[in-house]
Amino acid sequence: MRQSLQRLAYCASILVCVPVAISCGGPETVEPPLATPSVVLNHERAPAGSPLEITYRFDVAADANIDEDYWVMAHVVDTDEELMWTDDHLPPTPTSQWAPGETIEYTRTIFVPIFPYIGEAALHVGLYRCAAPPDCSDPNDRRFPLSGEDVGQFAYRVARLSLAPQTDNLFAVFKDGWHPAEVAGDDATIEWQWSKQEATLAFRNPMKDAILFLDADNPGGSYIGPSTVQIKLGGEVVEEFVLEPEERVLRKVRLPADQLGSEEMSELTMSVDKTFVPAETPAAGSSDPRELGLRVFHAFVDPR
């Protein structure tokens, strides 16, 4: 059902986003490309649930004149060109600040959705106007021409990747100190687990250096103030940072092979210096009696 709705929304966006430039009483004119898009993926093979770093690049045309802030369209499609998921976003440097001949480059990290598809996929990129996101159905919302492999409706194929099953990931388990997983009421694809003051993540030892991708926040920060987070491996602190109230972070933590040990399984601990109990916090307006520390959306050990 969700997949069908995504496809309907995608089709609708195509209908409203096609640029039209017709001279008065004359033939249809073609707008010049604004930029040439390209991307670099840190992995061409991406198992479901794994982090994927996408470096977007736009080589702005020498004659480009962009006076509005456009959205970047980023759609992942299967071999039948059916939409699977999106990474639409506003670029860090607004398009209204893109200078002719300039190169715009930035990296975003996404976690590959748990999607019922295994095989080859493609990433399509474009630029579009959206006056009132997330609703981009206004007649004035439209896509703009770019240079590259146009696959129709001003979408441009910039990369191919292979989607692999979730079982290809390094085995990991939320061990001690975690509350059961929860799902957002308005989006079943958003899931998290709350830690207590200290929690353990156990994972199969890759026997080589690895990276921990930690996507977490602490909504309780507004009640308790900034919180210090420590990550330990083999009893030694490998990362420490301060999580500000209402802040969400994506940290990349290096896990050296010599600290992972020689056993088949390794463990790391995450701890916070402050926790809160919603039921004991009047401002929280909740009867939840649990001790809550860090809210973790993704904790992924990547040996690649």
C-alpha positions as CSV (number, residue, x, y, z in Angstrom):
1,M,0.0,0.0,0.0
2,R,2.8,2.4,1.0
3,Q,4.7,1.6,-2.2
4,S,1.6,2.3,-4.3
5,L,1.1,5.6,-2.6
6,Q,4.7,6.5,-3.3
7,R,4.3,5.8,-6.9
8,L,1.1,7.8,-7.2
9,A,2.8,10.7,-5.5
10,Y,5.8,10.4,-7.9
11,C,3.5,10.4,-10.9
12,A,1.6,13.4,-9.6
13,S,4.9,15.3,-9.1
14,I,5.9,14.5,-12.7
15,L,2.7,16.1,-14.0
16,V,3.1,19.3,-12.0
17,C,6.9,19.6,-12.3
18,V,7.5,19.6,-16.1
19,P,8.9,23.0,-17.1
20,V,7.1,24.8,-19.9
21,A,8.7,27.8,-21.7
22,I,6.6,29.0,-24.7
23,S,7.3,32.3,-26.4
24,C,4.2,34.5,-26.9
25,G,2.6,33.4,-30.2
26,G,5.7,31.5,-31.2
27,P,7.1,28.0,-31.0
28,E,8.1,26.2,-27.8
29,T,11.5,27.2,-26.6
30,V,14.0,25.1,-24.7
31,E,15.5,26.5,-21.5
32,P,19.3,26.2,-21.2
33,P,20.6,23.7,-18.6
34,L,21.3,25.2,-15.2
35,A,24.0,22.7,-14.2
36,T,25.6,19.3,-14.8
37,P,24.8,16.9,-11.9
38,S,26.9,13.9,-10.8
39,V,27.3,11.8,-7.6
40,V,29.9,9.6,-6.0
41,L,28.7,6.7,-3.8
42,N,31.0,5.3,-1.1
43,H,29.6,1.8,-1.8
44,E,28.2,0.6,-5.1
45,R,26.7,-2.4,-3.3
46,A,24.3,-1.4,-0.5
47,P,22.6,-3.9,1.8
48,A,19.2,-2.9,3.2
49,G,19.6,-0.9,6.4
50,S,23.2,0.0,5.7
51,P,24.6,3.6,5.6
52,L,25.2,5.0,2.1
53,E,27.2,8.2,1.7
54,I,26.2,10.2,-1.4
55,T,28.5,13.0,-2.6
56,Y,26.4,15.3,-4.8
57,R,28.1,17.6,-7.3
58,F,26.6,20.3,-9.5
59,D,28.8,22.1,-12.0
60,V,26.9,25.3,-12.5
61,A,26.5,26.4,-16.2
62,A,28.5,29.5,-17.2
63,D,25.4,31.3,-18.2
64,A,23.2,30.1,-15.3
65,N,21.0,32.7,-13.5
66,I,19.3,31.2,-10.5
67,D,17.5,33.7,-8.3
68,E,15.4,31.2,-6.3
69,D,16.1,28.4,-3.8
70,Y,15.3,25.1,-5.6
71,W,15.1,21.6,-4.1
72,V,17.4,18.7,-5.2
73,M,15.3,15.8,-6.4
74,A,17.0,12.4,-5.6
75,H,15.0,9.3,-6.5
76,V,16.1,5.7,-6.3
77,V,14.3,3.5,-8.9
78,D,14.4,-0.2,-9.8
79,T,15.0,-1.7,-13.2
80,D,11.4,-1.0,-14.2
81,E,11.9,2.7,-13.3
82,E,9.5,2.3,-10.4
83,L,10.3,4.7,-7.5
84,M,11.5,3.0,-4.3
85,W,12.6,5.9,-2.1
86,T,13.8,9.5,-2.2
87,D,16.4,11.7,-0.7
88,D,14.9,15.0,-1.8
89,H,16.5,17.9,0.0
90,L,17.6,21.6,0.0
91,P,21.3,21.8,-0.7
92,P,23.6,23.3,2.0
93,T,24.4,26.2,-0.3
94,P,21.0,27.5,-1.5
95,T,20.7,27.5,-5.3
96,S,20.1,31.3,-5.2
97,Q,23.7,31.6,-4.1
98,W,25.1,29.3,-6.9
99,A,27.4,31.4,-9.1
100,P,27.9,30.8,-12.8
101,G,30.8,28.4,-13.5
102,E,30.9,27.4,-9.8
103,T,31.1,23.8,-8.5
104,I,28.8,22.9,-5.7
105,E,29.7,19.7,-3.8
106,Y,28.5,18.2,-0.5
107,T,27.9,14.8,1.1
108,R,24.8,13.3,2.7
109,T,24.5,10.0,4.5
110,I,21.3,8.0,4.2
111,F,20.4,4.6,5.6
112,V,19.1,2.3,2.9
113,P,15.4,1.6,3.6
114,I,14.3,-2.0,4.4
115,F,12.7,-2.3,1.0
116,P,11.4,-5.6,-0.6
117,Y,13.7,-5.4,-3.6
118,I,17.1,-7.0,-4.3
119,G,19.0,-6.1,-7.5
120,E,20.2,-3.3,-9.7
121,A,18.9,0.2,-9.1
122,A,19.6,3.7,-10.3
123,L,19.8,7.2,-8.8
124,H,18.0,10.0,-10.6
125,V,18.7,13.6,-9.8
126,G,17.0,16.9,-10.7
127,L,16.2,20.4,-9.6
128,Y,12.7,21.6,-8.9
129,R,10.8,24.5,-7.3
130,C,8.6,23.7,-4.3
131,A,6.7,26.6,-2.9
132,A,5.2,24.8,0.1
133,P,7.1,21.6,1.0
134,P,6.3,18.7,1.4
135,D,3.3,19.5,-0.8
136,C,4.8,20.2,-4.3
137,S,1.5,20.2,-6.3
138,D,1.3,23.9,-6.9
139,P,1.1,24.6,-10.7
140,N,4.1,26.9,-10.3
141,D,6.2,24.1,-9.0
142,R,8.3,22.6,-11.8
143,R,11.5,20.9,-12.7
144,F,14.4,22.6,-14.5
145,P,16.7,21.3,-17.3
146,L,20.1,20.0,-16.5
147,S,22.9,18.5,-18.6
148,G,23.3,14.7,-18.5
149,E,21.6,11.5,-19.2
150,D,17.9,12.6,-19.3
151,V,15.6,9.7,-18.4
152,G,12.5,11.8,-19.0
153,Q,10.6,14.6,-17.2
154,F,13.9,16.4,-16.5
155,A,15.3,13.6,-14.3
156,Y,18.9,12.6,-14.9
157,R,20.5,9.3,-14.2
158,V,23.7,9.9,-12.3
159,A,24.6,6.5,-10.7
160,R,23.8,2.9,-10.6
161,L,24.0,0.7,-7.4
162,S,23.3,-2.8,-6.4
163,L,20.8,-3.4,-3.5
164,A,21.6,-6.4,-1.4
165,P,19.6,-8.2,1.4
166,Q,19.8,-7.0,5.0
167,T,21.5,-10.3,5.9
168,D,24.6,-9.1,4.2
169,N,25.2,-6.7,7.0
170,L,27.5,-7.3,9.9
171,F,25.4,-9.1,12.6
172,A,24.7,-6.8,15.5
173,V,22.3,-6.8,18.5
174,F,21.1,-4.3,21.0
175,K,22.1,-6.2,24.1
176,D,21.8,-4.8,27.6
177,G,20.5,-1.5,28.7
178,W,18.0,-0.9,25.9
179,H,14.2,-0.4,25.9
180,P,12.1,-2.2,23.2
181,A,12.0,-0.7,19.7
182,E,9.4,1.8,18.9
183,V,7.9,3.0,15.6
184,A,6.7,6.5,14.7
185,G,2.9,6.7,14.6
186,D,2.8,8.6,11.3
187,D,5.6,6.8,9.5
188,A,6.3,3.1,10.0
189,T,9.7,3.4,8.4
190,I,11.0,5.5,11.3
191,E,12.1,3.3,14.2
192,W,14.2,3.9,17.3
193,Q,15.3,2.4,20.6
194,W,15.9,4.3,23.9
195,S,18.9,3.5,26.0
196,K,19.1,3.6,29.7
197,Q,22.1,5.4,31.3
198,E,24.4,2.8,29.8
199,A,23.7,0.3,27.0
200,T,25.7,-2.3,25.1
201,L,25.8,-3.0,21.4
202,A,27.2,-6.5,20.5
203,F,28.3,-7.3,17.0
204,R,30.3,-9.9,15.0
205,N,34.0,-9.0,15.1
206,P,35.1,-8.0,11.6
207,M,38.7,-8.5,12.6
208,K,39.7,-5.2,10.9
209,D,39.1,-1.5,11.4
210,A,35.4,-0.5,11.2
211,I,33.2,2.5,11.5
212,L,30.3,3.0,13.8
213,F,27.5,5.1,12.3
214,L,25.5,6.5,15.2
215,D,22.2,8.4,14.4
216,A,20.8,9.6,17.7
217,D,19.1,12.4,19.5
218,N,17.8,13.2,23.0
219,P,14.4,14.9,23.1
220,G,14.7,14.9,26.8
221,G,17.5,17.5,26.5
222,S,15.0,20.3,26.8
223,Y,14.2,19.1,30.4
224,I,17.8,18.2,31.5
225,G,20.0,20.4,29.4
226,P,23.0,19.3,27.3
227,S,24.1,15.7,27.8
228,T,27.6,14.2,27.4
229,V,27.7,10.9,25.5
230,Q,30.6,8.5,25.8
231,I,31.3,5.5,23.6
232,K,33.7,2.9,24.9
233,L,35.3,-0.1,23.1
234,G,37.4,-2.5,25.1
235,G,37.0,-0.3,28.1
236,E,38.6,2.7,26.4
237,V,36.8,5.8,25.3
238,V,36.8,6.0,21.5
239,E,34.3,8.9,21.2
240,E,32.9,11.6,23.5
241,F,30.6,14.4,22.5
242,V,28.0,16.8,23.9
243,L,24.4,16.4,22.7
244,E,22.6,19.7,22.9
245,P,18.8,19.9,23.7
246,E,16.6,18.8,20.8
247,E,19.8,18.1,18.7
248,R,20.0,15.1,16.4
249,V,23.5,13.9,15.3
250,L,25.0,11.4,12.9
251,R,28.5,10.5,14.3
252,K,31.1,8.4,12.5
253,V,33.2,6.7,15.1
254,R,36.4,4.8,14.2
255,L,36.7,1.4,15.8
256,P,40.3,0.2,15.6
257,A,40.9,-3.5,14.9
258,D,43.3,-3.8,17.9
259,Q,40.5,-2.6,20.3
260,L,38.0,-5.0,18.8
261,G,39.8,-8.0,20.3
262,S,40.2,-11.5,18.9
263,E,36.9,-13.0,20.0
264,E,34.1,-13.8,17.5
265,M,31.9,-11.1,19.0
266,S,32.8,-7.6,20.1
267,E,30.9,-5.1,22.3
268,L,30.8,-1.4,22.7
269,T,29.0,0.6,25.3
270,M,27.2,4.0,25.0
271,S,26.5,6.0,28.1
272,V,25.1,9.4,29.0
273,D,25.7,11.5,32.0
274,K,22.1,12.5,32.3
275,T,18.8,10.6,32.0
276,F,15.2,11.5,32.7
277,V,11.9,9.8,33.6
278,P,9.0,11.4,31.7
279,A,6.5,10.5,34.4
280,E,8.6,12.4,36.9
281,T,9.1,15.4,34.6
282,P,6.0,17.6,34.7
283,A,6.9,19.5,31.6
284,A,7.0,16.2,29.6
285,G,3.2,15.6,30.1
286,S,3.8,11.8,30.1
287,S,3.1,8.9,32.3
288,D,6.1,6.9,30.9
289,P,8.0,5.5,33.9
290,R,11.1,4.5,32.0
291,E,14.6,5.9,32.6
292,L,15.5,7.4,29.2
293,G,19.0,8.3,28.0
294,L,19.9,8.3,24.3
295,R,17.3,7.8,21.5
296,V,19.1,5.8,18.8
297,F,17.6,5.6,15.3
298,H,20.6,3.7,13.8
299,A,23.7,2.1,15.3
300,F,25.5,0.4,12.4
301,V,29.0,-1.1,12.4
302,D,30.4,-0.9,8.9
303,P,33.7,-2.9,8.3
304,R,34.0,-1.7,4.7
